[in-house]
Amino acid sequence: MSAAISTPPPATDLGAVKTRQQAAWGTGNYAVVGTTLQIVGEQLCEALDLRAGSRVLDVAAGNGNATLAAARRWCDVTSTDYVPALLESGRARAQAEGHSVRFQEADAENLPFPDASFDVVMSTFGVMFTPNQDQAAAELARVCRPGGKIGLANWTPESFIGQLFRTIASYVPPPPGVKPPGLWGTQARLDELFGASAKAIRTTPRDFVFRYRSPAHWIEVFRTYYGPIHKTFAALDAGKQQAFTQDLLALLDRGNRSGDATLVLPCEYLEVVIDRR
């Protein structure tokens, strides 16, 4: 009897994954949630020791938290994302503060800039969600000049957000072959992604604290405005929506340190400063 021949699984269509992700991030209104994360962009710019006049690129910038932080330090900033509505939100914020910033629609895995175009390239909770992690990292390194810096803020795998995405995956499984975004929040994966292009990779664990009126308020806001949660609820029937809500409440309660009816939930992220070789 001849041995059975196993057929390898088909390769994951990362382009199709990206299209679905783009649609997810375009639903709701991420800017409502994103604005609450402003402190992370400010801290990252300080960690990068930005200098006035530096050419700075913000990749997967969302509604512009790190963009604005760099502009406030008189840098020459270009802000990119693949969701046009988020760029419009960032543009409105910059105009309201009187900053001159270039906004450009761009794919983090195929940045439309020449090699070594920027002194500093950064991304806060953005590039970590690209389906092709190696390609995205290569693009960040490519457009950063030798001797420049790459700055990142990435949720860690065991953080509240890392656990949140695992909870989502238990209801709506991700495509096979796509690496978890939380890997960007580990030293080992950063070494894999940037080891060849970096002189040094410095990481600092930090906490961002979610502060909401209550755990139920957090769910209400994220269900309405945060694309991945919005899309998950939309994909579930009423019974599974109820179960998903209960799982979210349990996750929120485990991390809540408020001691009262409000939500005060620390969420670990990795602040990363890479010195470009």
C-alpha positions, 0 to 999 in steps of 0.5 A: 500500500502506498503512503498517503501524500499530504498536501500542504495548506494553501499559502495565506493571501496576506493581501486579502487579509490586509483588505479586510483589516483596512475595512475593519479599522475604517468602521466605527470611528477609531479617532474617538478611542485613539485620542485617549492614547495621546500620552503614548505619542508624547512619551515616545517622542521624548524617548526618541529625544526628537530635535527640532527640524528633524524629518519624521515619518509617522507610519499607520498614524491613525488620527495623529497622536505621535504626529502631533507630538512630533509637530509640537517639537517643531519637527518636519512631520509626514503622517501616513495611514491607509484609512483616509478618514483617520488622516482627515481627523489628524489633519483637523487636529493639526490645523486646530493647533496651527501645525504644518504637517503633511498627510499622505495615504500610504500602506505600511508594507509599501511606503511611497518614499525613497530610501533614507528619506527620514531621520526618525520613523515611528509608529504607535500601536499601528504597524504592529497590526500589519499582516506581513510583519517582515515586509513592514519592518523592512520598510521602516528600516528602508526609509530611515536614514543610516544613523537615524532612529525608529520608534515604536509603541507595541502592546505586549502579548500578555497585556490587556489588549493582547488578551483582548485580541485572543478573546476576539480570536476565540469568536472570530478566528484569524486567518491561518498563517498570520502572526499575532500582532503582540509579537511586536511587543517582544524583544525576541521578535524585534531582534528578528525583525530589525537585527540586521538593520539596527545598531541597538534596540532599546526597549522599555516596558510601560503601562497605558491606563484605560480610564472609563466611567465603568467596564460597561462604558468601555464596552459601549465605546469600543463596540461603537468606535473601535473597528475590531470590536465593532466588526466582531459584534457584527459577525456574531448572533445575539447569543454569541454577542451576549457571551462575548460581552460577558467574556469582555466584562470578565477580562476588564474586571480582572485588570481593573484596579479602580476600587470603585465603579469606574474603570482604571485598567493598566495595559502594558506596552513596549516602548522601542527605540532602534538606532539604525545601522 
